[in-house]
Amino acid sequence: MVRYFLFHTEEIFSFLQYLRGDAVGFIADSCKHLKKLRLEGVTQIDDNDVIHVINKLGKQLSTLYLDGTNLTDVSYSYLSNCDR
């Protein structure tokens, strides 16, 4: 069971900045017990990708870290759908 999934450019994936929205969506769909998600430095995601993550995992995530490089207020308005 995956309880903690960390994306951090300095600690795990040096190629993280090239992670795309479809990969983030796949993670949200596949990791049913994900508790923490850090999308720091991920530049190829948009509002729809973040909304998908929140809709799939928002009730169970204790931490969702967003960089916000290519995101608008729309993404952040969906944070109210997270329990924590």
HELIX and SHEET records of a PDB file:
HELIX    1   1 LEU A   16  TYR A   18  5                                   3    
HELIX    2   2 GLY A   21  SER A   30  1                                  10    
HELIX    3   3 ASP A   47  LEU A   57  1                                  11    
HELIX    4   4 ASP A   73  SER A   77  1                                   5    
HELIX    5   5 TYR A   78  ASN A   81  5                                   4    
SHEET    1   A 2 LYS A  36  LEU A  39  0                                        
SHEET    2   A 2 THR A  63  LEU A  66  1                                        
END                                                                             
